[in-house]
Amino acid sequence: MKRNGCWIACFILMIGAALLISCAAKDDTGLVSEGVDTPVTVLGYTALYNSADHYFLKEGDKVAVIAPSALPGKKKTEETVEGLKKWGYIPVEGKYVSVEERTLENCIEDLEWALNDPEIKAVFCVRGGYASTEVLDRMPLSLIADAKKPIIGFSDITTYLSAWTTADLVSIHSPMRDSFSEDLPEECKDVVKRILTGEIPAYRCQGSAYDVQGSAEGILIGGNLATLTSVLNTAYDCTAADEPYILFLEDVEEDYEHIHRYLTVLKHQGVLDKAAGIIFGEWCDYPKECETYNGNSRGGRFESVADMISREFLAGRDVPVAFGFPAGHGSVNFPLLMGARLMLEVSEESYTLTWVE
């Protein structure tokens, strides 16, 4: 997973005050997280894309287990393989998924094998990390489009999710090796297991004071905020979609300054203006205090990331906005179907995510 860390100048000065929003949690390092404990209800499941049932998985299918970003290590790979076996699939490891060192060419070779082998029905990533853009800069989108098989992952895998959307294919923003970890809630595991087979969940989440009411429909795009900024203006830029989209964003170990900077890039590129609706997910392990950008020059200190976003980026935007969907780098990580049409409805006390044909 992506771990950029925070600048020393922005490190933690936490004082023992209670957090000002209910969705934030503090650990013993002084870092805080938002969205990690938002109450969510799975309303039910819908079998979408009946004409393309072959796109999703069925018991006995072969699934490629690769790491097209950073190396995961043998233990994480083994846990992923064993987990997929328990779910009834036949995992097939890429040649370079658990080696100690590899080249960019090795990484590309594993992904090309997973896409080209007709017996492989899906691409399951073991971890994120960094360097997905290096791979996709060397790979034609036609290879993804012709393969017609889903990819599963999040964090740096956001780059691949974007490429799949650009190739007019759906993908799954989902826990990777953690899908089989004892730390992931059983409800999350069940939803991941079912979404792989084409059973698409509908969610209802508790709202927050920062939500903007309304409804919107569009394809769901996005993922990790920092990673998404690296795909802008590339051949695999999902934000270049010529149809309405709902934008989902989350991140980990970034401070207010960095989150503000990434969102400013999206603003300047017109990505926020084009969004029919916005869903903000988990903001994990960020320092409550940031010396270089803390809101003092904006009419008071920021109470939370949601507060900063609301004050700095939502003024004048007449689109529905939801905060705190539990997906990202926290211990709760519900899967999302990316590149598929989503209905976002935000009311006074809650919001719903429903995928539609």
Contacts in CASP RR format, 6 or more apart in sequence:
PFRMAT RR
TARGET T0000
AUTHOR 0000-0000-0000
METHOD contacts of the structure
MODEL  1
MKRNGCWIACFILMIGAALLISCAAKDDTGLVSEGVDTPVTVLGYTALYN
SADHYFLKEGDKVAVIAPSALPGKKKTEETVEGLKKWGYIPVEGKYVSVE
ERTLENCIEDLEWALNDPEIKAVFCVRGGYASTEVLDRMPLSLIADAKKP
IIGFSDITTYLSAWTTADLVSIHSPMRDSFSEDLPEECKDVVKRILTGEI
PAYRCQGSAYDVQGSAEGILIGGNLATLTSVLNTAYDCTAADEPYILFLE
DVEEDYEHIHRYLTVLKHQGVLDKAAGIIFGEWCDYPKECETYNGNSRGG
RFESVADMISREFLAGRDVPVAFGFPAGHGSVNFPLLMGARLMLEVSEES
YTLTWVE
1 127 0 8 1.000
1 128 0 8 1.000
1 129 0 8 1.000
1 155 0 8 1.000
1 156 0 8 1.000
1 252 0 8 1.000
1 329 0 8 1.000
2 128 0 8 1.000
2 129 0 8 1.000
2 130 0 8 1.000
2 155 0 8 1.000
2 156 0 8 1.000
2 224 0 8 1.000
2 226 0 8 1.000
2 227 0 8 1.000
2 251 0 8 1.000
2 252 0 8 1.000
2 253 0 8 1.000
2 329 0 8 1.000
3 129 0 8 1.000
3 252 0 8 1.000
3 253 0 8 1.000
4 226 0 8 1.000
4 253 0 8 1.000
4 254 0 8 1.000
4 258 0 8 1.000
5 253 0 8 1.000
5 254 0 8 1.000
6 253 0 8 1.000
6 254 0 8 1.000
6 255 0 8 1.000
6 258 0 8 1.000
6 286 0 8 1.000
6 287 0 8 1.000
7 255 0 8 1.000
7 292 0 8 1.000
9 291 0 8 1.000
9 292 0 8 1.000
10 255 0 8 1.000
10 257 0 8 1.000
10 287 0 8 1.000
10 289 0 8 1.000
10 290 0 8 1.000
10 291 0 8 1.000
10 292 0 8 1.000
11 287 0 8 1.000
12 29 0 8 1.000
12 30 0 8 1.000
12 31 0 8 1.000
12 287 0 8 1.000
12 288 0 8 1.000
12 289 0 8 1.000
13 287 0 8 1.000
13 288 0 8 1.000
13 289 0 8 1.000
13 291 0 8 1.000
14 26 0 8 1.000
14 30 0 8 1.000
14 32 0 8 1.000
14 287 0 8 1.000
14 288 0 8 1.000
14 289 0 8 1.000
19 25 0 8 1.000
19 26 0 8 1.000
19 32 0 8 1.000
19 304 0 8 1.000
20 303 0 8 1.000
20 304 0 8 1.000
20 307 0 8 1.000
21 34 0 8 1.000
21 208 0 8 1.000
21 209 0 8 1.000
21 303 0 8 1.000
21 304 0 8 1.000
21 306 0 8 1.000
21 307 0 8 1.000
22 208 0 8 1.000
23 34 0 8 1.000
23 35 0 8 1.000
23 36 0 8 1.000
23 37 0 8 1.000
23 38 0 8 1.000
23 208 0 8 1.000
23 304 0 8 1.000
23 306 0 8 1.000
23 323 0 8 1.000
23 324 0 8 1.000
24 32 0 8 1.000
24 33 0 8 1.000
24 34 0 8 1.000
24 35 0 8 1.000
24 304 0 8 1.000
25 32 0 8 1.000
25 33 0 8 1.000
25 34 0 8 1.000
25 36 0 8 1.000
25 37 0 8 1.000
26 32 0 8 1.000
26 288 0 8 1.000
27 33 0 8 1.000
27 285 0 8 1.000
29 285 0 8 1.000
30 287 0 8 1.000
30 288 0 8 1.000
31 285 0 8 1.000
31 286 0 8 1.000
31 287 0 8 1.000
31 288 0 8 1.000
32 285 0 8 1.000
32 286 0 8 1.000
32 287 0 8 1.000
32 288 0 8 1.000
33 282 0 8 1.000
33 283 0 8 1.000
33 284 0 8 1.000
33 285 0 8 1.000
33 286 0 8 1.000
33 330 0 8 1.000
34 282 0 8 1.000
34 283 0 8 1.000
34 304 0 8 1.000
34 305 0 8 1.000
34 306 0 8 1.000
34 323 0 8 1.000
34 324 0 8 1.000
35 281 0 8 1.000
35 282 0 8 1.000
35 283 0 8 1.000
35 323 0 8 1.000
35 324 0 8 1.000
35 325 0 8 1.000
35 326 0 8 1.000
36 282 0 8 1.000
36 284 0 8 1.000
36 326 0 8 1.000
36 330 0 8 1.000
36 331 0 8 1.000
36 332 0 8 1.000
37 326 0 8 1.000
37 332 0 8 1.000
38 205 0 8 1.000
38 206 0 8 1.000
38 207 0 8 1.000
38 324 0 8 1.000
38 325 0 8 1.000
38 326 0 8 1.000
39 205 0 8 1.000
39 206 0 8 1.000
40 203 0 8 1.000
40 204 0 8 1.000
40 205 0 8 1.000
40 206 0 8 1.000
40 325 0 8 1.000
40 326 0 8 1.000
40 332 0 8 1.000
40 334 0 8 1.000
41 203 0 8 1.000
41 204 0 8 1.000
41 205 0 8 1.000
42 187 0 8 1.000
42 191 0 8 1.000
42 201 0 8 1.000
42 202 0 8 1.000
42 203 0 8 1.000
43 201 0 8 1.000
43 202 0 8 1.000
43 203 0 8 1.000
43 204 0 8 1.000
43 352 0 8 1.000
43 354 0 8 1.000
44 201 0 8 1.000
44 202 0 8 1.000
45 194 0 8 1.000
45 199 0 8 1.000
45 200 0 8 1.000
45 201 0 8 1.000
45 202 0 8 1.000
46 199 0 8 1.000
46 200 0 8 1.000
46 202 0 8 1.000
46 355 0 8 1.000
47 198 0 8 1.000
47 199 0 8 1.000
47 200 0 8 1.000
48 198 0 8 1.000
48 200 0 8 1.000
48 337 0 8 1.000
48 340 0 8 1.000
48 355 0 8 1.000
48 356 0 8 1.000
48 357 0 8 1.000
49 55 0 8 1.000
49 56 0 8 1.000
49 170 0 8 1.000
49 198 0 8 1.000
49 357 0 8 1.000
53 198 0 8 1.000
55 148 0 8 1.000
55 149 0 8 1.000
55 150 0 8 1.000
55 169 0 8 1.000
55 170 0 8 1.000
56 150 0 8 1.000
56 196 0 8 1.000
56 197 0 8 1.000
56 198 0 8 1.000
57 63 0 8 1.000
57 89 0 8 1.000
57 121 0 8 1.000
57 122 0 8 1.000
57 150 0 8 1.000
57 196 0 8 1.000
57 197 0 8 1.000
57 198 0 8 1.000
58 197 0 8 1.000
59 88 0 8 1.000
59 89 0 8 1.000
60 88 0 8 1.000
60 89 0 8 1.000
60 90 0 8 1.000
61 89 0 8 1.000
61 90 0 8 1.000
61 121 0 8 1.000
61 122 0 8 1.000
62 89 0 8 1.000
62 90 0 8 1.000
62 91 0 8 1.000
62 92 0 8 1.000
62 119 0 8 1.000
62 120 0 8 1.000
62 121 0 8 1.000
63 84 0 8 1.000
63 89 0 8 1.000
63 90 0 8 1.000
63 91 0 8 1.000
63 92 0 8 1.000
63 120 0 8 1.000
63 121 0 8 1.000
63 122 0 8 1.000
63 123 0 8 1.000
63 124 0 8 1.000
64 91 0 8 1.000
64 92 0 8 1.000
64 94 0 8 1.000
64 110 0 8 1.000
64 113 0 8 1.000
64 114 0 8 1.000
64 117 0 8 1.000
64 120 0 8 1.000
64 122 0 8 1.000
64 123 0 8 1.000
64 124 0 8 1.000
65 77 0 8 1.000
65 80 0 8 1.000
65 81 0 8 1.000
65 84 0 8 1.000
65 91 0 8 1.000
65 92 0 8 1.000
65 93 0 8 1.000
65 94 0 8 1.000
65 97 0 8 1.000
65 124 0 8 1.000
65 126 0 8 1.000
66 93 0 8 1.000
66 94 0 8 1.000
66 96 0 8 1.000
66 97 0 8 1.000
66 110 0 8 1.000
66 111 0 8 1.000
66 114 0 8 1.000
66 123 0 8 1.000
66 124 0 8 1.000
66 125 0 8 1.000
66 126 0 8 1.000
67 77 0 8 1.000
67 96 0 8 1.000
67 97 0 8 1.000
67 98 0 8 1.000
67 107 0 8 1.000
67 110 0 8 1.000
67 125 0 8 1.000
67 126 0 8 1.000
67 127 0 8 1.000
67 128 0 8 1.000
68 107 0 8 1.000
68 110 0 8 1.000
68 111 0 8 1.000
68 123 0 8 1.000
68 125 0 8 1.000
68 132 0 8 1.000
68 135 0 8 1.000
68 157 0 8 1.000
68 160 0 8 1.000
69 125 0 8 1.000
69 127 0 8 1.000
69 128 0 8 1.000
69 129 0 8 1.000
69 130 0 8 1.000
69 131 0 8 1.000
69 132 0 8 1.000
69 135 0 8 1.000
69 155 0 8 1.000
69 156 0 8 1.000
69 157 0 8 1.000
69 159 0 8 1.000
70 127 0 8 1.000
70 128 0 8 1.000
70 129 0 8 1.000
70 130 0 8 1.000
70 131 0 8 1.000
70 156 0 8 1.000
71 97 0 8 1.000
71 98 0 8 1.000
71 99 0 8 1.000
71 100 0 8 1.000
71 102 0 8 1.000
71 127 0 8 1.000
72 80 0 8 1.000
72 97 0 8 1.000
72 98 0 8 1.000
72 126 0 8 1.000
72 127 0 8 1.000
72 128 0 8 1.000
72 177 0 8 1.000
73 98 0 8 1.000
73 126 0 8 1.000
74 98 0 8 1.000
76 126 0 8 1.000
76 127 0 8 1.000
76 177 0 8 1.000
77 93 0 8 1.000
77 97 0 8 1.000
77 98 0 8 1.000
77 126 0 8 1.000
77 177 0 8 1.000
78 98 0 8 1.000
79 177 0 8 1.000
79 180 0 8 1.000
79 181 0 8 1.000
80 91 0 8 1.000
80 124 0 8 1.000
80 126 0 8 1.000
80 176 0 8 1.000
80 177 0 8 1.000
80 179 0 8 1.000
80 180 0 8 1.000
81 91 0 8 1.000
81 93 0 8 1.000
82 180 0 8 1.000
83 91 0 8 1.000
83 179 0 8 1.000
83 180 0 8 1.000
84 90 0 8 1.000
84 91 0 8 1.000
84 124 0 8 1.000
84 180 0 8 1.000
85 91 0 8 1.000
86 180 0 8 1.000
87 193 0 8 1.000
87 196 0 8 1.000
91 124 0 8 1.000
92 120 0 8 1.000
94 110 0 8 1.000
94 113 0 8 1.000
94 114 0 8 1.000
95 106 0 8 1.000
95 109 0 8 1.000
95 110 0 8 1.000
95 113 0 8 1.000
96 102 0 8 1.000
96 106 0 8 1.000
96 107 0 8 1.000
96 109 0 8 1.000
96 110 0 8 1.000
97 110 0 8 1.000
97 126 0 8 1.000
99 106 0 8 1.000
104 131 0 8 1.000
104 134 0 8 1.000
104 135 0 8 1.000
104 138 0 8 1.000
107 131 0 8 1.000
107 134 0 8 1.000
107 135 0 8 1.000
108 135 0 8 1.000
108 138 0 8 1.000
108 139 0 8 1.000
111 123 0 8 1.000
111 135 0 8 1.000
111 139 0 8 1.000
112 139 0 8 1.000
112 143 0 8 1.000
113 120 0 8 1.000
114 120 0 8 1.000
114 123 0 8 1.000
115 123 0 8 1.000
115 143 0 8 1.000
115 144 0 8 1.000
115 146 0 8 1.000
115 147 0 8 1.000
115 149 0 8 1.000
116 143 0 8 1.000
116 147 0 8 1.000
120 149 0 8 1.000
121 149 0 8 1.000
122 149 0 8 1.000
122 150 0 8 1.000
122 151 0 8 1.000
122 152 0 8 1.000
122 196 0 8 1.000
123 149 0 8 1.000
123 150 0 8 1.000
123 151 0 8 1.000
123 152 0 8 1.000
124 152 0 8 1.000
124 153 0 8 1.000
124 176 0 8 1.000
125 151 0 8 1.000
125 152 0 8 1.000
125 153 0 8 1.000
125 157 0 8 1.000
125 160 0 8 1.000
125 176 0 8 1.000
126 176 0 8 1.000
126 177 0 8 1.000
127 155 0 8 1.000
127 176 0 8 1.000
127 177 0 8 1.000
128 153 0 8 1.000
128 154 0 8 1.000
128 155 0 8 1.000
128 156 0 8 1.000
128 157 0 8 1.000
128 176 0 8 1.000
129 155 0 8 1.000
129 156 0 8 1.000
130 156 0 8 1.000
131 156 0 8 1.000
132 156 0 8 1.000
132 157 0 8 1.000
132 158 0 8 1.000
132 159 0 8 1.000
132 160 0 8 1.000
132 227 0 8 1.000
133 159 0 8 1.000
133 230 0 8 1.000
133 231 0 8 1.000
133 234 0 8 1.000
136 159 0 8 1.000
136 160 0 8 1.000
136 163 0 8 1.000
136 234 0 8 1.000
136 235 0 8 1.000
136 236 0 8 1.000
137 234 0 8 1.000
141 163 0 8 1.000
141 166 0 8 1.000
141 167 0 8 1.000
141 235 0 8 1.000
141 236 0 8 1.000
144 163 0 8 1.000
144 164 0 8 1.000
144 167 0 8 1.000
144 169 0 8 1.000
145 167 0 8 1.000
145 168 0 8 1.000
145 169 0 8 1.000
148 169 0 8 1.000
150 164 0 8 1.000
150 169 0 8 1.000
150 170 0 8 1.000
150 171 0 8 1.000
150 172 0 8 1.000
150 196 0 8 1.000
151 157 0 8 1.000
151 160 0 8 1.000
151 161 0 8 1.000
151 164 0 8 1.000
151 171 0 8 1.000
151 172 0 8 1.000
152 171 0 8 1.000
152 172 0 8 1.000
152 174 0 8 1.000
152 176 0 8 1.000
152 196 0 8 1.000
153 160 0 8 1.000
153 161 0 8 1.000
153 172 0 8 1.000
153 173 0 8 1.000
153 174 0 8 1.000
153 175 0 8 1.000
153 176 0 8 1.000
154 161 0 8 1.000
154 173 0 8 1.000
154 174 0 8 1.000
154 175 0 8 1.000
154 176 0 8 1.000
154 223 0 8 1.000
154 224 0 8 1.000
154 327 0 8 1.000
154 328 0 8 1.000
154 333 0 8 1.000
155 224 0 8 1.000
155 227 0 8 1.000
155 252 0 8 1.000
155 328 0 8 1.000
155 329 0 8 1.000
156 224 0 8 1.000
156 227 0 8 1.000
157 176 0 8 1.000
158 173 0 8 1.000
158 222 0 8 1.000
158 223 0 8 1.000
158 224 0 8 1.000
158 227 0 8 1.000
158 228 0 8 1.000
158 231 0 8 1.000
159 227 0 8 1.000
159 230 0 8 1.000
159 231 0 8 1.000
159 236 0 8 1.000
160 171 0 8 1.000
161 171 0 8 1.000
161 173 0 8 1.000
161 222 0 8 1.000
161 223 0 8 1.000
161 238 0 8 1.000
161 338 0 8 1.000
161 339 0 8 1.000
162 221 0 8 1.000
162 222 0 8 1.000
162 228 0 8 1.000
162 231 0 8 1.000
162 236 0 8 1.000
162 237 0 8 1.000
162 238 0 8 1.000
162 239 0 8 1.000
163 231 0 8 1.000
163 236 0 8 1.000
163 238 0 8 1.000
164 170 0 8 1.000
164 171 0 8 1.000
164 338 0 8 1.000
164 339 0 8 1.000
165 171 0 8 1.000
165 219 0 8 1.000
165 221 0 8 1.000
165 238 0 8 1.000
165 241 0 8 1.000
165 338 0 8 1.000
165 339 0 8 1.000
166 235 0 8 1.000
166 236 0 8 1.000
166 237 0 8 1.000
166 238 0 8 1.000
166 240 0 8 1.000
166 241 0 8 1.000
169 339 0 8 1.000
170 337 0 8 1.000
170 338 0 8 1.000
170 339 0 8 1.000
170 340 0 8 1.000
171 337 0 8 1.000
171 338 0 8 1.000
171 339 0 8 1.000
172 195 0 8 1.000
172 196 0 8 1.000
172 335 0 8 1.000
172 336 0 8 1.000
172 337 0 8 1.000
172 338 0 8 1.000
173 222 0 8 1.000
173 223 0 8 1.000
173 248 0 8 1.000
173 327 0 8 1.000
173 335 0 8 1.000
173 336 0 8 1.000
173 337 0 8 1.000
173 338 0 8 1.000
174 192 0 8 1.000
174 195 0 8 1.000
174 333 0 8 1.000
174 335 0 8 1.000
174 336 0 8 1.000
175 181 0 8 1.000
175 184 0 8 1.000
175 188 0 8 1.000
175 192 0 8 1.000
175 333 0 8 1.000
175 335 0 8 1.000
178 184 0 8 1.000
178 333 0 8 1.000
179 189 0 8 1.000
179 192 0 8 1.000
179 193 0 8 1.000
180 189 0 8 1.000
183 331 0 8 1.000
184 331 0 8 1.000
184 332 0 8 1.000
184 333 0 8 1.000
185 331 0 8 1.000
185 332 0 8 1.000
188 332 0 8 1.000
188 333 0 8 1.000
188 334 0 8 1.000
188 335 0 8 1.000
191 201 0 8 1.000
191 334 0 8 1.000
191 335 0 8 1.000
192 335 0 8 1.000
194 201 0 8 1.000
195 201 0 8 1.000
195 335 0 8 1.000
195 337 0 8 1.000
200 337 0 8 1.000
200 340 0 8 1.000
200 355 0 8 1.000
201 334 0 8 1.000
201 335 0 8 1.000
202 352 0 8 1.000
202 353 0 8 1.000
202 354 0 8 1.000
202 355 0 8 1.000
203 325 0 8 1.000
203 334 0 8 1.000
203 352 0 8 1.000
203 353 0 8 1.000
203 354 0 8 1.000
204 350 0 8 1.000
204 351 0 8 1.000
204 352 0 8 1.000
205 322 0 8 1.000
205 324 0 8 1.000
205 325 0 8 1.000
205 326 0 8 1.000
205 350 0 8 1.000
205 351 0 8 1.000
205 352 0 8 1.000
205 353 0 8 1.000
206 349 0 8 1.000
206 350 0 8 1.000
207 322 0 8 1.000
207 323 0 8 1.000
207 324 0 8 1.000
207 346 0 8 1.000
207 349 0 8 1.000
207 350 0 8 1.000
207 351 0 8 1.000
208 306 0 8 1.000
208 323 0 8 1.000
208 324 0 8 1.000
210 306 0 8 1.000
210 307 0 8 1.000
210 309 0 8 1.000
210 310 0 8 1.000
210 321 0 8 1.000
210 323 0 8 1.000
211 320 0 8 1.000
211 321 0 8 1.000
211 322 0 8 1.000
211 323 0 8 1.000
211 346 0 8 1.000
211 351 0 8 1.000
212 314 0 8 1.000
212 317 0 8 1.000
212 319 0 8 1.000
212 320 0 8 1.000
212 321 0 8 1.000
212 346 0 8 1.000
213 320 0 8 1.000
213 346 0 8 1.000
213 347 0 8 1.000
213 348 0 8 1.000
214 319 0 8 1.000
214 320 0 8 1.000
214 345 0 8 1.000
214 346 0 8 1.000
214 347 0 8 1.000
215 320 0 8 1.000
215 343 0 8 1.000
215 344 0 8 1.000
215 345 0 8 1.000
215 346 0 8 1.000
216 244 0 8 1.000
216 246 0 8 1.000
216 276 0 8 1.000
216 277 0 8 1.000
216 319 0 8 1.000
216 320 0 8 1.000
216 343 0 8 1.000
216 344 0 8 1.000
217 244 0 8 1.000
217 246 0 8 1.000
217 276 0 8 1.000
217 341 0 8 1.000
217 342 0 8 1.000
217 343 0 8 1.000
217 344 0 8 1.000
217 356 0 8 1.000
218 243 0 8 1.000
218 244 0 8 1.000
218 245 0 8 1.000
218 246 0 8 1.000
218 276 0 8 1.000
218 341 0 8 1.000
218 342 0 8 1.000
218 343 0 8 1.000
219 241 0 8 1.000
219 243 0 8 1.000
219 244 0 8 1.000
219 245 0 8 1.000
219 246 0 8 1.000
219 339 0 8 1.000
219 340 0 8 1.000
219 341 0 8 1.000
219 342 0 8 1.000
220 245 0 8 1.000
220 246 0 8 1.000
220 248 0 8 1.000
220 336 0 8 1.000
220 337 0 8 1.000
220 338 0 8 1.000
220 339 0 8 1.000
220 340 0 8 1.000
220 341 0 8 1.000
220 342 0 8 1.000
220 355 0 8 1.000
221 238 0 8 1.000
221 239 0 8 1.000
221 241 0 8 1.000
221 245 0 8 1.000
221 246 0 8 1.000
221 247 0 8 1.000
221 248 0 8 1.000
221 338 0 8 1.000
221 339 0 8 1.000
222 228 0 8 1.000
222 238 0 8 1.000
222 239 0 8 1.000
222 247 0 8 1.000
222 248 0 8 1.000
222 249 0 8 1.000
222 338 0 8 1.000
223 248 0 8 1.000
223 249 0 8 1.000
223 250 0 8 1.000
223 338 0 8 1.000
224 249 0 8 1.000
224 250 0 8 1.000
224 251 0 8 1.000
224 252 0 8 1.000
224 328 0 8 1.000
225 249 0 8 1.000
225 250 0 8 1.000
225 251 0 8 1.000
225 254 0 8 1.000
225 259 0 8 1.000
225 262 0 8 1.000
225 263 0 8 1.000
226 251 0 8 1.000
226 254 0 8 1.000
226 258 0 8 1.000
226 262 0 8 1.000
228 239 0 8 1.000
228 249 0 8 1.000
228 262 0 8 1.000
228 266 0 8 1.000
229 262 0 8 1.000
229 265 0 8 1.000
229 266 0 8 1.000
231 237 0 8 1.000
231 238 0 8 1.000
231 239 0 8 1.000
232 239 0 8 1.000
232 265 0 8 1.000
232 266 0 8 1.000
232 269 0 8 1.000
232 271 0 8 1.000
233 269 0 8 1.000
238 245 0 8 1.000
238 339 0 8 1.000
239 245 0 8 1.000
239 247 0 8 1.000
239 266 0 8 1.000
239 269 0 8 1.000
239 271 0 8 1.000
239 274 0 8 1.000
244 276 0 8 1.000
245 274 0 8 1.000
245 275 0 8 1.000
245 276 0 8 1.000
246 275 0 8 1.000
246 276 0 8 1.000
246 277 0 8 1.000
246 278 0 8 1.000
246 279 0 8 1.000
246 342 0 8 1.000
246 344 0 8 1.000
247 271 0 8 1.000
247 272 0 8 1.000
247 275 0 8 1.000
247 277 0 8 1.000
247 278 0 8 1.000
247 279 0 8 1.000
248 278 0 8 1.000
248 279 0 8 1.000
248 280 0 8 1.000
248 281 0 8 1.000
248 325 0 8 1.000
248 327 0 8 1.000
248 336 0 8 1.000
248 338 0 8 1.000
249 263 0 8 1.000
249 278 0 8 1.000
249 279 0 8 1.000
249 280 0 8 1.000
249 281 0 8 1.000
250 280 0 8 1.000
250 281 0 8 1.000
250 282 0 8 1.000
250 283 0 8 1.000
250 284 0 8 1.000
250 327 0 8 1.000
250 328 0 8 1.000
250 329 0 8 1.000
251 259 0 8 1.000
251 262 0 8 1.000
251 283 0 8 1.000
251 284 0 8 1.000
251 329 0 8 1.000
252 282 0 8 1.000
252 283 0 8 1.000
252 284 0 8 1.000
252 285 0 8 1.000
252 286 0 8 1.000
252 328 0 8 1.000
252 329 0 8 1.000
252 330 0 8 1.000
253 284 0 8 1.000
253 285 0 8 1.000
253 286 0 8 1.000
254 262 0 8 1.000
254 283 0 8 1.000
254 286 0 8 1.000
255 286 0 8 1.000
255 287 0 8 1.000
255 290 0 8 1.000
255 293 0 8 1.000
256 286 0 8 1.000
256 290 0 8 1.000
256 293 0 8 1.000
256 294 0 8 1.000
256 295 0 8 1.000
256 302 0 8 1.000
256 305 0 8 1.000
256 308 0 8 1.000
257 290 0 8 1.000
257 292 0 8 1.000
257 293 0 8 1.000
259 283 0 8 1.000
259 286 0 8 1.000
259 305 0 8 1.000
259 308 0 8 1.000
259 309 0 8 1.000
260 293 0 8 1.000
260 308 0 8 1.000
260 312 0 8 1.000
263 272 0 8 1.000
263 309 0 8 1.000
263 312 0 8 1.000
263 313 0 8 1.000
266 272 0 8 1.000
267 273 0 8 1.000
267 313 0 8 1.000
272 278 0 8 1.000
272 313 0 8 1.000
272 317 0 8 1.000
275 319 0 8 1.000
276 319 0 8 1.000
277 319 0 8 1.000
277 320 0 8 1.000
277 321 0 8 1.000
277 344 0 8 1.000
278 319 0 8 1.000
278 320 0 8 1.000
278 321 0 8 1.000
278 322 0 8 1.000
279 321 0 8 1.000
279 322 0 8 1.000
279 325 0 8 1.000
279 344 0 8 1.000
279 353 0 8 1.000
280 305 0 8 1.000
280 306 0 8 1.000
280 309 0 8 1.000
280 321 0 8 1.000
280 322 0 8 1.000
280 323 0 8 1.000
280 324 0 8 1.000
280 325 0 8 1.000
281 323 0 8 1.000
281 324 0 8 1.000
281 325 0 8 1.000
281 326 0 8 1.000
281 327 0 8 1.000
281 328 0 8 1.000
282 324 0 8 1.000
282 325 0 8 1.000
282 326 0 8 1.000
282 327 0 8 1.000
282 328 0 8 1.000
282 329 0 8 1.000
282 330 0 8 1.000
282 332 0 8 1.000
282 333 0 8 1.000
283 305 0 8 1.000
284 328 0 8 1.000
284 329 0 8 1.000
284 330 0 8 1.000
285 329 0 8 1.000
286 305 0 8 1.000
294 301 0 8 1.000
294 302 0 8 1.000
295 301 0 8 1.000
295 302 0 8 1.000
295 308 0 8 1.000
298 311 0 8 1.000
298 312 0 8 1.000
302 308 0 8 1.000
302 311 0 8 1.000
306 323 0 8 1.000
306 324 0 8 1.000
309 323 0 8 1.000
314 321 0 8 1.000
320 344 0 8 1.000
320 345 0 8 1.000
320 346 0 8 1.000
320 351 0 8 1.000
321 346 0 8 1.000
322 344 0 8 1.000
322 346 0 8 1.000
322 351 0 8 1.000
325 334 0 8 1.000
325 353 0 8 1.000
326 332 0 8 1.000
326 333 0 8 1.000
326 334 0 8 1.000
327 333 0 8 1.000
327 334 0 8 1.000
327 335 0 8 1.000
327 336 0 8 1.000
336 353 0 8 1.000
337 355 0 8 1.000
340 355 0 8 1.000
341 355 0 8 1.000
341 356 0 8 1.000
341 357 0 8 1.000
342 353 0 8 1.000
342 354 0 8 1.000
342 355 0 8 1.000
342 356 0 8 1.000
343 352 0 8 1.000
343 353 0 8 1.000
343 354 0 8 1.000
343 355 0 8 1.000
343 356 0 8 1.000
344 351 0 8 1.000
344 352 0 8 1.000
344 353 0 8 1.000
345 351 0 8 1.000
345 352 0 8 1.000
345 354 0 8 1.000
END
